[in-house]
Amino acid sequence: MKKLFLLITLGITLTSFGQNQEGVITYAVTVKIMRPPGQAPANMPPPPVFKNQLLFTGQESLYKTLEEDNEEEEENNGGMRIKINRPIVEVYTNQKSHQKVTQREFLGKQYLISDTLKNIPWQLSDQTKQIQGITCKKATYYNAERKRNLTAWYAENIYLSSGPDGYSGLPGLILELDSNNGEMLATATKIELRKLTKDELVKAPVKGKPITENEFRKMQDDRMREMEQQGGNVRIFRN
């Protein structure tokens, strides 16, 4: 009986430790630039690569833009000018309260989207691969509403159910998220399992005009149509 008691106590201690992991994950986010009609492939610039960061502690996480420089311009030999505007984004999730708060920038203005975490019907696979020395398992999901194929690679030994852009619902933290076969790819390049510093705060953003997710997407779509009517080839990247 005494041995059984010790085993049960040990199990509870290990579980508690796992649920209180802390750390910082740095992601390289690659965005595929679609070739405009009539544009030669040789004249297309390489896909831009940005950096985002995920801070997590306990059951909370904050996914945010890492670098301050959020605009990049390139001009290739064919004379095509590409301007990439990278807005500042913060996505806070709380697994215990099922809370999700997103701060997004659009056309120089901040918007605040409050929501609950969705129950994503991931399809789990036994397929594995190594990401930064950590064994990850594969999961897939098709979002019919947004017409997006998502492939996630998650680490079971990092127990928080979170990942890039607030995606969650897997038995481990997402270290790679592929949207539409490379259209947008977030891959962990640095994994730090450690105590967060006093400056690494995990809290919900509060700045911005309150708006729903559907209202925000409609605003983006309306603006994109306006710019296309003016002769521009415009594309908004989003998950």
Summary of the structure (lengths in Angstrom):
residues: 239
radius of gyration: 20.1
end to end distance: 52.7
largest distance: 78.9
contacts: 641
relative contact order: 0.17
helix: 17%
strand: 43%
